[in-house]
C-alpha cells in the first residue's frame, strides 16, 4: 500500500510514542530523512507526496527497530557532534552534547594560551584517551589550528570507527591511532611522547546503576564504554595516577565526569599531589561535567 509521507510520519510517531521513545516525532522524521536521503527542509517540501509500497515497508521496518529499542543513531549510522557528522555503530558510544562541554573548554583554553605569553612552540600535542568514535580528538583537529592528536581506545573496533571518522572529517593526517588499555600502548620515559593536553571521557557509570539506564543504552551501547566499576571511579584512579608520566610540564588534564562525581574526582587529583589549579567546569544545564587540572612544575631537589 502506498501512503502519503505525512501519514507515514503520523503512523511512525504514534508507534514510537506507544513504545515509550522519548522523542517519537523527531525520531520518526530522522528515520524518514535517512530512508529518503533528505534534509529537514527537503522532507517538509515533499511531505504531501505519495511513497511507494516498497519504501513504505522499508520505513515501517526501521520504525519497528526503533520501537524495539535500537537508538535512532545506530539506525541512521550517524550522530552530529560539535557541528560535525560522525559515523556511529554499536561498537562505540553515541557522542552526546554533554561531552561538547569538555571540547569547548579545551578550545577556549588553547585560544587564550595562544594569545598570551604562554603560547607553546610548535604543534599542540593532544591525547584523546578512551576515544570511542573519535569525536573529541577529531573535533579538536577541526576547530583548533596547529594541533596533533593521538587517539587511543582499548577496543580495536572503536579505533576502526574513529579512523574512518577522521578520514571523513579530513583530519586523518593530523591524527595517530593506537589500541590499548589507557596508557599501555604509549611509551613513557625518555623518548616517550608527552602531551600538552590529555582529554578523556572514560567509563564512569556505577555498575549498579547500569541496569537502571534507558533500554537503548543498556541493550545497545557497549558496556565496555560505560562500566566505571563499583563506585564509578575506577578509571579516574588509573588516569590520574599515570597521566603525569605523559604530560608535558604544566600540561592540562581534562576528565569528563558524571554530574555527582566532581568532588570525588577533584579529591583524587589533590591526593595525587601532582596536580594544581583543580577546577570543575559545568555544562549548559549547570551540572558538574568536567574536572580540569594542571600538572605541577617539577621541583628540583
N, C-alpha and C positions, 0 to 999 in steps of 0.2 A: 504494500500500500504506500502510495506517495503522500507526503504531507507537507504543509507549508512550514517553513523554518520557525516562524513564531509559535506555531502549535507544538512543534517538536521541543522547543525550549521550555514551553509550559509543562509538557509531559515530563521532560527531564528534571526540571526544577521540583516538581511535585514528588517524583520518585526519590530524589536526593533528600528532600525535606523529610519524607517518611522514614528514610534510612537514618536520620539523625545527623546528617552532614551539617557542618557549621555555616557554610556559605553556599547553599544549594543553587541559588540563581547565578552567582559568579562562576561556580564550578560547571554548571550546565552550559554557560556561554563559552568558557575556556575550552571545554571538550568539543563544542561545535566549531569553534575557531580552529582548533587543532585538526579536526576532521576535514574541514574545507580549506585549510591553509589561508585563513583570512585574518586581518587585524580587526580591532573592535569597530572601527568606522565602516569598514567594508561589510562586516556582518550586519550592521544596522541597515546599510543601504539595500541589501538583498533579503532582508528579514521576511518580506512578503512573498518570496519566491518559493516555488514548489521543489521539494527534494525528492529524487527518485527512490524507488523501493530499496535498492541495494545500499544506498548511503543512509537511508533511514534505519535499516537493520544494523549497519555499522555504528551509528550513533547510539542506538539502544544497547549494543554490546558494551560500548565504552561506559555508558551510564551505569550499567549493571556492575562493571568493575569498580567504579567509584562508590556505588551504593554498598558494595561488598567490603569496602574499607581501604582500597588502594588509593593512596594520595593522588590528587589530580596531577601533581608534578611528575609522578612516576608514569602516569598515563601519557602525558604530553612529552615527557622526557626533557623538560626544561624548567628552569626557575631563574628569575631575574634577581640580581644582587648588585647593588651599587650602580644600577642602570646598565649592567652587562648581562647578557643571556648566558646561562651555564647549563651544560648537559648534566642531567642527574638520572640515576637509576638506583636500584635497591642496594648497591654496593657503597653508597655514600649518603650521608645525612643531607637533607634538603636545606640549602642555605637559608637563613632566616634574618629578618630585619634586625633582630637583637644584635647579631654579630656585626652589623654595619657600624654600631657604636664604636667598636674597637678599631675598625679600619679608619673611621673618621678621626678618631683621636690620634692615631699614628700619623695620618696625613697632616693634621693640624700641628703636631709637634715637630715633624720634619720640616714643614714650611717655615715655622717660626725659627727653627735652628738654622736653616739655610740663609735666613735674613739677618742672623746675628753673628756674634763673634765666635760662636762655637760651630760654625759651619764645617762639616767634615770634608776632608780632601778625598777626591776620588769617589767612586760609586758607594752608595749606602748599601751595605750587606744586610739582608733580612732573612731570617729563618721563619718559615711558616710551618710550625710544628703541629702534627695531627691535622694535616692539610685537607683531608677528605676530597671534596670536589675541586679544591684549589682556589676557592672563592676569595679567601683573604689575600693570598700572595699574588694572584692574577690581578685582582683589583688594585693592589698597591703598584704593580708594574704599569698598569694602565693610567693611573691617576697621579703618580709621582714621577718626577724626572730623575734620571741617573740613579736607578736602583738595580740591584741584582738580588734575586730571590732564590733560596733553596727551599724546596717544599718536601716535607717528609711525612710519611704515614706508615703504620705497621701493616696496613692492608695493601697488597700489591694490586688488587682490583681497583681500589680507590686511587692509587697512584696513576693507573692507566687512564681513569676518567679525568684526573687532573691534567695529565699530559695533553689529552685531546682538547680540553677546555683552554689550555694555554695556547695551543695551535690555533684554535678558532678565534681567540681574542687577539692574536697577532703578537704575543709576547713570549713565545717559546724560546727565542734566542736569549732572553733575559733571565731564564729560569733553569735551575738544575733540580732534578727529581731523584729522591732516594727512598728506598723502602727499608724500614726498620722500626724497632720499638723505641720510641722517643729519640734519645741522642745516640743510641747504639750504633747507628750506621754512619755517624760522623766522627772524624778523627779529632782528638783533643791533644793538648800539649804542643810542643814545638812542631811547627809545620802544619798544625791543625787549623781549620777555618774558624775564625771568630767573627761575630756579627755585631753590627751596631744596634740591631733590633731583633728580639725574639718575640713572635706573636703566636699565641696558641689558644685554640678553642677545644680543650681536651674533654674527654668524657667526664661529666660531673654530676650525673643524676644518682641519687642514693638508690642502692639496689632494691630496697623495699618499696620505693616509690614507683619503680618502673612498671609493675603490673597495673598500676592505677592510671597510667597515662592514656591518652586517646588511643583508640584502636588502630588508627592509621600509623601511629608511632610504634606501638608495641608489636604489631604484626608485620610491619613492612620495613621500617628503618633499621639499619644494622645495630644490633645490640652492642657490638664491639665499640661503637662510637658513642654509646650512651652510658654504659655502666661505670660509675665512678667509685665503686666499692661500697662498703657498709655505710660510711658517712659521707660519701660523695667526694672525698678529698684525696683519694689515693694518688691521682696523677699530679695534683698540686704539690704534694710532698716530694715526689720524684723530680718534677721540673724545677722547683725552687732549689732543691739540693744540687742539681747538676748544671743548671743554667749558667752559673758564674764561670764555669770552665769554658764556655762557648761564647761569652760576651766580651766585647772589647771594653777597655776601661771606661766607666761611666755609660756603658751600654744600657739600653732600656728593655725591660721585660713587660709584656702586656699579656694578661690572662683573662679570658672571658670567664665569668662566674655565674652561678645561679643567683637569683635575687636575694637569697638569705645566706650567702656564703662570704660576703665581703669581709666581715670582721675576722672570720676564721682564716681566710687566705692571707689577709694582712698580717695576722699574728704569725703565720708560718714564715712569711718574708722577714719579719722583725726577728724572730727566733733564730733565723739562719745567720744573722749578724753580717751578712754580705751585701745587703741592700739598704738604700736610703731613699728619701722622698717617696715613701709608700703612700699611694693615694687610691681612692675609689672614684671611678667615673660612672655616672648614672646614665641610663638610657632616656629616650624621649618620654617614657611613662613615669620617670622619676625613680626607677628601681636600680639598685646596685647592679652593674653589668660588667665592669672591667676593673681589675686591680692592676695598677701600673707602678713599677718601681725601678730605681736606677742602681746599677752596680756601683758599689763604693770604690773610690780610688784605692789602689794598693798602697799600703803604708810601709815605707822602707824600715827595715829592722836595723 
